């Protein structure tokens, strides 16, 4: 359970119930409420349609869904279709979600530390970001702000197959996993392969990565993997549907539609990230049977740790935990 060392300060807009003690954030929340016709709750889906970017609403910046005060006890969150949900303990997540194949499951699929923050892609949902919260005088506090950038119903139709930093922008690659769905059914519906966000708003936007144009969608190419290896190269895998043509490639520069080298499957698989040795962190809470830690990152003296309920290639409940050991 959460004690005084470990507090969540919620941002709750609906009903004008504000629980943030910081006067500046109250003003920000009021501005958002008056600027947007849709009320938003901190743990409800911020379901901004990807087509609702006509400029009728101008955001002054991204707003956090929660301000976290980590301490010696873990703060647990479970991923839901409406965003991260705070739970009292990991035991509350057990037996809540049916185990389904990982391309359909909500889980943190990529996690990286950048600029004193932690950024990740959430499969079938969008992005999450944690960064140190700023005080009213713009100084950094020990609290951590949690931001959610949801892709709404659009993202729920796709699997996240890659995550890279392109021109300092986090970029996630989407694709349809044809082991379970027919890619051809919605190939025209894919607005963009790659999506990003920034701190100007909580709305996602498409981003073009030139090297991917070597594999045109209208020619049947589906790219299901894009990542950066420990050697600095970017690695990808593309398949031409209906022709059983598979290409694995790498490049030093994603901004150039040239300089791409075809590689063998052995070289491609060798570029996969190494599994984390969680035995190096003996202070991590013990998880229930069938649950595993999947990733870890450090932020402002605290640790962010993702977890999943796993059976073979299927995932049930998934989420993350924040703790200051």
PEDA-V665587 format. One record per residue. N is the residue number from 1. BURIAL is # if it has 24 or more other C-alpha atoms within 12 Angstrom, else .. Layout:
N/BURIAL ; N/BURIAL
//
This chain:
1/. ; 2/. ; 3/. ; 4/. ; 5/. ; 6/# ; 7/# ; 8/# ; 9/# ; 10/# ; 11/# ; 12/# ; 13/# ; 14/. ; 15/. ; 16/. ; 17/. ; 18/# ; 19/. ; 20/# ; 21/. ; 22/. ; 23/. ; 24/. ; 25/# ; 26/# ; 27/. ; 28/# ; 29/# ; 30/# ; 31/. ; 32/# ; 33/# ; 34/. ; 35/. ; 36/. ; 37/. ; 38/. ; 39/# ; 40/# ; 41/# ; 42/# ; 43/# ; 44/# ; 45/# ; 46/# ; 47/# ; 48/# ; 49/. ; 50/# ; 51/. ; 52/. ; 53/. ; 54/. ; 55/. ; 56/. ; 57/. ; 58/. ; 59/. ; 60/. ; 61/. ; 62/# ; 63/# ; 64/# ; 65/# ; 66/# ; 67/# ; 68/# ; 69/# ; 70/# ; 71/# ; 72/# ; 73/# ; 74/# ; 75/# ; 76/# ; 77/# ; 78/# ; 79/# ; 80/# ; 81/# ; 82/# ; 83/# ; 84/# ; 85/# ; 86/# ; 87/# ; 88/. ; 89/# ; 90/# ; 91/. ; 92/. ; 93/# ; 94/# ; 95/. ; 96/. ; 97/# ; 98/. ; 99/# ; 100/. ; 101/. ; 102/# ; 103/# ; 104/# ; 105/# ; 106/# ; 107/# ; 108/# ; 109/# ; 110/# ; 111/# ; 112/# ; 113/# ; 114/. ; 115/. ; 116/. ; 117/# ; 118/# ; 119/# ; 120/# ; 121/# ; 122/# ; 123/# ; 124/# ; 125/# ; 126/# ; 127/# ; 128/# ; 129/# ; 130/# ; 131/# ; 132/# ; 133/# ; 134/. ; 135/. ; 136/. ; 137/. ; 138/. ; 139/. ; 140/. ; 141/. ; 142/# ; 143/# ; 144/# ; 145/# ; 146/# ; 147/# ; 148/# ; 149/# ; 150/# ; 151/# ; 152/# ; 153/. ; 154/# ; 155/# ; 156/# ; 157/# ; 158/# ; 159/# ; 160/# ; 161/# ; 162/# ; 163/# ; 164/# ; 165/# ; 166/# ; 167/. ; 168/. ; 169/# ; 170/# ; 171/# ; 172/# ; 173/# ; 174/# ; 175/# ; 176/# ; 177/# ; 178/. ; 179/. ; 180/. ; 181/. ; 182/. ; 183/# ; 184/. ; 185/. ; 186/. ; 187/# ; 188/. ; 189/. ; 190/# ; 191/. ; 192/# ; 193/# ; 194/# ; 195/# ; 196/# ; 197/# ; 198/# ; 199/# ; 200/. ; 201/# ; 202/# ; 203/# ; 204/# ; 205/# ; 206/# ; 207/# ; 208/# ; 209/# ; 210/. ; 211/# ; 212/# ; 213/# ; 214/# ; 215/# ; 216/. ; 217/# ; 218/. ; 219/. ; 220/. ; 221/# ; 222/# ; 223/# ; 224/# ; 225/# ; 226/# ; 227/# ; 228/# ; 229/# ; 230/. ; 231/. ; 232/. ; 233/# ; 234/# ; 235/# ; 236/# ; 237/# ; 238/# ; 239/# ; 240/# ; 241/# ; 242/. ; 243/. ; 244/. ; 245/. ; 246/. ; 247/# ; 248/# ; 249/# ; 250/# ; 251/# ; 252/. ; 253/# ; 254/# ; 255/. ; 256/. ; 257/. ; 258/. ; 259/. ; 260/# ; 261/. ; 262/. ; 263/. ; 264/. ; 265/. ; 266/. ; 267/. ; 268/# ; 269/. ; 270/. ; 271/# ; 272/. ; 273/. ; 274/. ; 275/. ; 276/. ; 277/. ; 278/. ; 279/. ; 280/. ; 281/. ; 282/. ; 283/. ; 284/# ; 285/# ; 286/. ; 287/# ; 288/. ; 289/. ; 290/# ; 291/# ; 292/# ; 293/# ; 294/# ; 295/# ; 296/# ; 297/# ; 298/# ; 299/# ; 300/# ; 301/. ; 302/# ; 303/# ; 304/# ; 305/# ; 306/# ; 307/# ; 308/# ; 309/# ; 310/# ; 311/. ; 312/. ; 313/. ; 314/. ; 315/# ; 316/# ; 317/# ; 318/# ; 319/# ; 320/# ; 321/# ; 322/# ; 323/# ; 324/# ; 325/.
//
